[in-house]
Amino acid sequence: MTQERLDFLADNPFYTKRFAFWVGRRCRASTIQDVARETHLNWKTVKALEMQYMREQLRRVGTPAPRVIGLDEISIRKGHTYRIVVSDLVRRRPIWFGGEDRSEASLDQFFVWLGPRKSRRIRLAVMDMWKAFRNSTTRHAPNAKILFDKFHVLRHLSDALDTVRKTEYTRLRGKDRRFIKGQKYTLLSHRENLTLEGRQALKTLLAANKRLNTAYLLKESFGQLWDYQREGWARRFFEQWRAALKWQRLKPYEDFAAMIERHWDGIAAYCEAENKVALGFVEGLNNKIRVLQRRAYGLRDPEYLRLKILTCMLKEI
């Protein structure tokens, strides 16, 4: 005896594909529990229907063949448990999520999945300054130029500024500390993101501490490095910025400048016209993934998380 397969039925034969896709669309903006309450279904049923919807989304977009990729890692739980996310920066969507950590071997899995022919066609790889990513990309995608992500570079500079803040707090005594205490967010945020009260606190802090004022101004000015159209101009700006560190006793900044020097080729690559890609996409995707993780709090299904990430930028069906 054979069972007839009806194309309009979902994987769960009690529901149609049309209903499964409706559930999938609802789950893009709501949690599984919310949709389960709305439809009076068990949450496991809702999750299964949503997963069918997401698999159909991936089937329809086909196998990726990226020319420009973005590489990043995300933490999936406490204890330095990482997974790698690879994005197609031209089509602006994640195309691979996996690995066991952020090691070279884990990124090798992506290139094996993509295949040697498509890997050789990659012309640009945007990443942080993590050596494992660089080594794996160079080995599997020999035609790809390496470009270090602006936001990861600036994060290192923010860390240097925070180290200066901590040093100043330790150095000062008594009432002099009151301007620095509790002002980490104020100091590290962009001025335009601060409230009126925050801007006033920042003004007071910078007026009270000359070294922090110098460090803050240097941090704010460094972002202009990515505005230059020619490497020579960018190099001249960096040399002037580095020269401004002389006699300032800002050791974390000197270490940061030395790191930029070691990785200069991967930063200067952005000056080339064909490499003017949307560097903010990877950072925006990370924020979106964190929202997905909070919404799926309590679920420990790695396949579900993988599907959520790979479909978060795709159009509804």
C-alpha positions as CSV (number, residue, x, y, z in Angstrom):
1,M,0.0,0.0,0.0
2,T,1.4,3.4,-1.0
3,Q,0.6,6.8,0.4
4,E,-0.2,9.5,-2.1
5,R,2.0,12.7,-1.9
6,L,0.0,15.9,-2.3
7,D,2.0,18.9,-3.4
8,F,-0.1,21.4,-1.5
9,L,0.5,19.7,1.9
10,A,3.2,20.8,4.3
11,D,5.8,18.4,5.7
12,N,3.2,18.0,8.5
13,P,0.3,16.5,6.6
14,F,-2.3,18.1,8.9
15,Y,-1.5,21.5,7.4
16,T,-1.1,23.0,3.9
17,K,2.0,24.6,2.5
18,R,0.0,27.9,2.3
19,F,-0.6,27.8,6.0
20,A,3.0,26.8,6.7
21,F,4.2,29.8,4.8
22,W,1.8,32.1,6.6
23,V,3.2,30.8,9.9
24,G,6.7,31.4,8.6
25,R,6.0,35.0,7.7
26,R,4.5,35.6,11.1
27,C,7.6,34.2,12.8
28,R,9.8,36.7,11.0
29,A,8.5,39.4,13.3
30,S,7.2,37.4,16.3
31,T,8.5,34.7,18.6
32,I,7.4,31.1,18.2
33,Q,5.5,31.3,21.5
34,D,3.5,34.4,20.3
35,V,2.6,32.7,17.0
36,A,1.7,29.5,18.9
37,R,-0.7,31.4,21.1
38,E,-2.2,33.2,18.1
39,T,-2.8,30.0,16.2
40,H,-3.6,27.8,19.2
41,L,-0.9,25.3,18.1
42,N,1.8,23.6,20.0
43,W,5.1,25.6,19.8
44,K,6.9,22.6,18.4
45,T,4.4,22.5,15.5
46,V,4.9,26.2,14.8
47,K,8.7,25.8,14.9
48,A,8.5,22.9,12.4
49,L,6.3,24.9,10.0
50,E,8.6,27.9,10.2
51,M,11.6,25.7,9.4
52,Q,9.9,24.4,6.3
53,Y,9.2,28.0,5.3
54,M,12.9,29.0,5.8
55,R,14.2,25.9,3.8
56,E,11.9,26.9,0.9
57,Q,13.3,30.4,1.1
58,L,16.8,29.1,0.7
59,R,15.8,26.7,-2.0
60,R,14.4,29.5,-4.1
61,V,17.5,31.7,-3.9
62,G,19.7,28.9,-5.1
63,T,23.4,28.1,-4.5
64,P,25.5,31.2,-3.9
65,A,28.5,32.2,-6.0
66,P,29.9,35.2,-4.1
67,R,32.5,37.6,-5.5
68,V,32.8,39.7,-2.3
69,I,32.5,38.0,1.1
70,G,32.4,39.3,4.6
71,L,33.7,37.1,7.4
72,D,32.8,37.4,11.1
73,E,32.2,35.3,14.2
74,I,29.3,35.4,16.6
75,S,29.1,34.2,20.2
76,I,26.3,31.7,20.6
77,R,26.6,31.2,24.3
78,K,28.8,32.2,27.2
79,G,32.2,30.5,27.5
80,H,33.7,31.7,24.1
81,T,31.6,29.4,22.0
82,Y,31.7,30.9,18.5
83,R,30.3,30.2,15.1
84,I,31.4,31.8,11.8
85,V,29.1,33.8,9.6
86,V,30.0,34.4,5.9
87,S,28.0,37.0,3.9
88,D,27.7,37.9,0.2
89,L,28.4,41.6,0.4
90,V,27.1,42.3,-3.1
91,R,23.7,40.6,-2.6
92,R,23.8,41.7,1.1
93,R,22.8,38.5,2.7
94,P,24.5,35.8,4.9
95,I,25.2,32.6,2.9
96,W,26.9,30.3,5.4
97,F,26.8,29.7,9.2
98,G,28.8,27.0,10.9
99,G,32.1,25.7,12.2
100,E,32.9,24.7,15.7
101,D,34.8,27.9,16.7
102,R,36.6,30.7,15.0
103,S,39.6,28.7,14.0
104,E,41.2,28.3,10.6
105,A,39.8,24.7,10.4
106,S,36.3,26.0,10.9
107,L,36.6,28.5,8.1
108,D,38.1,25.8,5.9
109,Q,34.6,24.1,6.1
110,F,33.0,27.1,4.3
111,F,35.4,26.9,1.4
112,V,35.0,23.1,1.1
113,W,31.2,23.7,1.1
114,L,31.6,26.5,-1.6
115,G,33.9,24.4,-3.7
116,P,37.3,25.3,-5.2
117,R,36.0,26.8,-8.5
118,K,33.7,29.3,-6.7
119,S,36.4,30.0,-4.1
120,R,38.8,31.0,-6.8
121,R,36.3,33.5,-8.2
122,I,36.1,35.5,-4.9
123,R,37.9,38.8,-5.5
124,L,37.6,40.5,-2.1
125,A,37.2,39.2,1.5
126,V,36.3,41.6,4.3
127,M,37.3,40.5,7.8
128,D,38.7,41.5,11.1
129,M,42.5,41.2,11.8
130,W,42.1,37.6,12.9
131,K,45.1,35.6,11.6
132,A,43.1,32.3,11.2
133,F,40.6,33.9,8.8
134,R,43.4,35.5,6.8
135,N,45.3,32.2,6.5
136,S,42.3,30.1,5.4
137,T,41.2,32.7,2.9
138,T,44.6,33.1,1.4
139,R,44.9,29.3,1.0
140,H,41.4,28.6,-0.5
141,A,40.7,31.9,-2.3
142,P,44.1,32.9,-3.8
143,N,42.6,35.6,-6.0
144,A,40.8,37.4,-3.1
145,K,42.2,40.6,-1.8
146,I,42.0,41.0,2.0
147,L,40.2,44.0,3.4
148,F,40.1,44.6,7.1
149,D,36.7,45.8,8.3
150,K,36.6,49.4,9.4
151,F,34.3,48.7,12.4
152,H,36.6,46.0,13.8
153,V,39.6,48.4,13.5
154,L,37.7,51.2,15.2
155,R,36.7,48.8,18.0
156,H,40.4,48.3,18.7
157,L,40.8,52.0,18.9
158,S,37.8,52.3,21.3
159,D,39.5,49.6,23.5
160,A,42.7,51.7,23.5
161,L,40.7,54.8,24.6
162,D,39.0,52.8,27.4
163,T,42.4,51.7,28.6
164,V,43.5,55.3,28.8
165,R,40.3,56.1,30.8
166,K,41.1,53.3,33.3
167,T,44.7,54.4,33.6
168,E,43.7,58.0,34.3
169,Y,41.1,56.9,36.9
170,T,43.8,54.8,38.6
171,R,46.3,57.7,38.5
172,L,44.0,60.3,40.0
173,R,42.9,60.6,43.6
174,G,40.0,62.0,45.5
175,K,37.7,64.5,43.9
176,D,39.6,64.5,40.6
177,R,38.1,61.0,39.9
178,R,34.5,62.2,39.9
179,F,34.6,63.4,36.3
180,I,35.8,60.0,35.0
181,K,33.7,57.6,37.2
182,G,30.7,56.1,35.4
183,Q,31.5,57.9,32.1
184,K,32.7,54.9,30.0
185,Y,29.6,55.0,27.7
186,T,29.8,58.8,27.4
187,L,33.4,58.7,26.3
188,L,33.1,55.7,23.9
189,S,29.9,56.8,22.2
190,H,29.7,59.0,19.1
191,R,28.8,62.5,20.1
192,E,25.7,62.5,17.9
193,N,24.3,59.4,19.8
194,L,24.5,61.1,23.2
195,T,21.6,62.9,24.9
196,L,22.0,66.6,25.8
197,E,22.9,65.5,29.3
198,G,25.5,63.1,27.9
199,R,27.1,65.8,25.8
200,Q,27.3,68.1,28.7
201,A,29.0,65.3,30.8
202,L,31.4,64.6,27.9
203,K,32.3,68.3,27.7
204,T,32.9,68.5,31.4
205,L,35.1,65.3,31.3
206,L,37.2,66.5,28.4
207,A,37.7,69.9,30.0
208,A,38.9,68.3,33.3
209,N,41.4,65.8,31.9
210,K,43.8,66.9,29.2
211,R,45.1,63.4,28.4
212,L,41.6,62.0,27.9
213,N,40.7,65.1,25.7
214,T,43.7,64.4,23.5
215,A,42.9,60.6,23.3
216,Y,39.2,61.4,22.5
217,L,40.1,63.8,19.7
218,L,42.6,61.4,18.2
219,K,40.0,58.6,18.2
220,E,37.3,60.8,16.5
221,S,39.7,62.0,13.8
222,F,41.0,58.5,12.9
223,G,37.8,57.5,11.1
224,Q,38.6,59.9,8.2
225,L,41.3,57.4,7.1
226,W,38.6,55.6,5.1
227,D,37.5,58.7,3.2
228,Y,40.6,58.9,1.0
229,Q,40.5,57.7,-2.6
230,R,44.3,57.1,-3.0
231,E,46.6,55.0,-0.8
232,G,49.2,57.8,-0.8
233,W,46.8,60.3,0.7
234,A,45.6,57.7,3.3
235,R,49.2,56.9,4.2
236,R,50.1,60.6,4.7
237,F,47.1,61.0,7.0
238,F,48.1,58.0,9.0
239,E,51.7,59.2,9.4
240,Q,50.5,62.6,10.6
241,W,48.0,61.0,13.0
242,R,50.8,58.8,14.4
243,A,53.2,61.7,14.7
244,A,50.6,63.5,16.9
245,L,51.1,60.7,19.5
246,K,54.6,61.9,20.2
247,W,55.1,63.1,23.8
248,Q,51.4,62.3,24.6
249,R,52.3,59.3,26.8
250,L,49.4,57.3,25.3
251,K,50.9,53.8,25.2
252,P,47.6,52.0,24.2
253,Y,47.4,54.4,21.1
254,E,51.1,53.7,20.2
255,D,50.3,49.9,20.3
256,F,47.2,50.5,18.2
257,A,49.3,52.5,15.6
258,A,51.8,49.6,15.5
259,M,49.0,47.2,14.8
260,I,47.7,49.4,11.9
261,E,51.3,49.4,10.5
262,R,51.5,45.6,10.6
263,H,48.1,45.3,8.8
264,W,48.4,48.3,6.5
265,D,47.8,46.5,3.2
266,G,44.4,45.2,4.4
267,I,43.3,48.7,5.4
268,A,44.7,50.6,2.4
269,A,42.9,48.2,0.0
270,Y,39.7,50.2,0.7
271,C,41.2,53.1,-1.3
272,E,40.8,51.2,-4.5
273,A,37.5,52.1,-6.2
274,E,36.4,48.5,-6.8
275,N,36.8,47.8,-3.1
276,K,34.3,50.5,-1.9
277,V,31.9,47.9,-0.5
278,A,29.3,48.4,2.3
279,L,31.5,47.8,5.3
280,G,28.6,48.5,7.7
281,F,26.6,45.5,6.5
282,V,28.5,42.9,8.5
283,E,28.1,45.1,11.7
284,G,24.4,45.5,10.9
285,L,24.0,41.8,10.4
286,N,25.6,41.1,13.8
287,N,23.1,43.4,15.5
288,K,20.3,41.6,13.7
289,I,21.6,38.2,14.8
290,R,21.7,39.4,18.4
291,V,18.1,40.3,18.1
292,L,17.3,36.9,16.7
293,Q,19.2,35.2,19.5
294,R,17.3,37.1,22.2
295,R,14.0,36.3,20.4
296,A,14.9,32.6,20.3
297,Y,16.1,32.6,23.9
298,G,15.8,29.1,25.3
299,L,16.0,27.2,22.0
300,R,19.1,25.1,21.7
301,D,18.5,23.8,18.1
302,P,21.6,24.7,16.0
303,E,19.8,24.0,12.7
304,Y,17.0,26.4,13.7
305,L,19.5,29.2,14.5
306,R,21.3,28.5,11.2
307,L,18.1,28.8,9.2
308,K,17.1,32.0,11.0
309,I,20.4,33.6,10.3
310,L,20.6,32.6,6.6
311,T,17.1,33.8,5.9
312,C,17.0,37.0,7.9
313,M,17.8,39.2,4.9
314,L,15.7,37.3,2.3
315,K,12.4,38.5,1.0
316,E,9.2,36.9,2.1
317,I,7.6,34.2,0.1
